[in-house]
Amino acid sequence: AAIIVAVPAGILCHRVPRLRAGTLGTLNLIQTIPSIALFGILMVPLGALAAAAPLVTELGIRGIGAAPAVLALFLYSLLPVVANTIVGLRRVSPATVDAARGMGLTNWQILTDIELVLAFPVILTGIRIVLVQNIGLVTVAALIGAGGFGVFVFQGINQTAIDLVLLGALPTVALAFSCALLLDALVEAINRPAR
């Protein structure tokens, strides 16, 4: 969901530079809020929404549980993807864009066939950052009833049971590490020049 929102937002900030400072500033502000505080802040409006609209509760949206966790992780995911989209698009050579325009490509074709293709490795690096970050943050989301491996970690801490802590921590680390390696390999494969 964050990629669907963040990549177009990054493209818009690249195309309309006056939007860049405000957008990145707002997303940077969200990024600086500690995760447990953001979970707590989001519990209030989601809880009020659930109380006011019973249909929302039936959809699984409540002040506690997965809804505030998913919303917080979505908000945390925006900055790296927007920023990397902007950086990736700025790295595309103006000469390449001019050559494409000279060949008769439309603005849409230049964006999709030239700029996004050349910026893709940088955008993918932002997605890698988000994925690894969210795997760690979702562990903390167990504190607000979102479930996951964090349940074992916090139960283990409360009971001083190291085996429970490891039962939650080791799969989290393995998942984050394997996702990082996979996306690093993908970025490396994309950046490797064709022979």
N, C-alpha and C positions, 0 to 999 in steps of 0.2 A: 504493500500500500504506500509506503514511504517513497519507493522508487517512482511509482506512478505520479505522485505529487511533486517530488523533489526534482526530478530531471526536467520536467517542463518549467518549474520555477527557476531552475538554474539557467535554462535556455532564455527565459524571459529577462532575467537579470543580466545575462550577457548581451542581449539585444537592446535592452533599455537600461543603460548604466546608472541612471538616477535612482532606480529601484534597488540597486545592489547594496548600498550601505544600510538602508533601512531593513531590508530582508535579512541580510547577514547579521546585523545587530540584534534583531529580534530573535533569530534562531540561536545566536550566541548566548543571549540572555537565558533562554530556555535550557541550553546545554549546561550552564553554570549552576542550575538548581540541583542540589543533591537528589539522588534518585528516590530515597525514602521520603523526602519532603515533597517531591512532585507527586508520588503515589498518594500521599496524604492530602495534598491540595486537590487532586482530581477526585478523591472520594466524596468531597462535599457536593460539587455540582451533579455528579453522577448519582449520588444518593438522593438528592432533591428531585432529579429528573425521574428516578425510579418511583419515588413516593407520589409524584404528581401524575405520572402516566403508567398505570399498571401494565399496559401492553408492552412497554419498554422492559419491564421486569421479566415478562414472559420470554422476551428475546435474549435474556441473560445479562442485561445491562443493569448493574447494581453499583452501589457505592463501594462495595468490597468484592474482591475476587478478580476475575480475569479482565473485566472491562477497564478499570483504571490502569492496570498493568499494560494492556495492549495500547491504550491511548498514550501512556507515558513513553513506551518504547517507540511508538510511531513518532512522537514529538522529538525524542532524542535522535532518531534516525535522519531527520531532515537536514541538519547542518552539514554533516560530512558529505552527503550526496549532492546537495545544492552547491556547496563550495567546490567540490571536485568537478562538477559539471561545468561551472564557470571557468575554473583553471584549465580544464581540458579543452574547452572551446577557445579560450584565449591563446592556447598554444598552437592552434591551427594557423598555418602560415597564410597571411593575407594574399600572397601571390597565388597560392593554391585556390583560394576562393575566387580571385579575379580570373584565373584560368578557367575555372568551372563556369563562371558567369559568361566569359568570352565564348565558351563552347555552346552557350544557349540554355544552360540549366536554369530552372526556376529557383526561386529562393527556397522553396520546400525541398526540391531535389538536392540543392547545395547542402541544406541542413541535414537531411537524412542520408544522402549518399556520400557526402564528403566530410562535413564537420563532425557529425556524431560518430562516424566510423573512425576518424582519426583521434577523437577525444575518448573513445570507448575504454582504452586501457586505464586512463586516469579516473574515469567515472567508476570503473570496476574496482579500483583501489578504494574509492570512497564506500562502495557497497561492502567490500571486505571489512573495512573498519567498523561499519554499522553492524554487520553480522556478528563479529567477534564481541563487540561491545554489548549487543543485545543478549547474547548467550550468557554473559556474566550478569547483566542486570535482571534477567528473568529469574535468576536464582534468588535475588533479593526480593522479588515480587512475591515470594512465598509468604513473606511477613504480612501481606494484605489478603491472603487467602487465594492466591493465583495458582497454587500447586507447583508442580515441577520438582526438580532435584533439590531445590532450596528447602523443601519440607524436611528432607533427611538431614540437611546441614543444620537447620535451626533446631530440630528435635535433638540431634546429637549434641549440640552446644548446650541446650537446656538440661539434658540428662548426663552431661559430661561423658558421652559415649563416642569415642573417637571412630569406632567402626561405622556408626551412622553418619558422622560428618564425612568420612571418606566415601561412603556409599553415594552421597550427593555430590561431593566435590570432584571426585575422580572422573565420573562421566561428563561433568560440566567442562572440566579442563580438556578431556579427550575430544569432546565435541567442538570446543572453540579452536583447539589446535588443529584438528583435521580440517575444519572449514577454512581456517587461515591458510593451511598448506595447499588445499585444493584451489582456492581463489588466487593464491600467489602463483601456482603452476599455470593457471589459466591466463593470468596477466603476462607471465613470462612467455607463454606460447604465442600470445597475440603480438607481443613486442618483438619476437624473434623474426628477423628478416627472412623472406622466402628465398630459397636457393634455386 
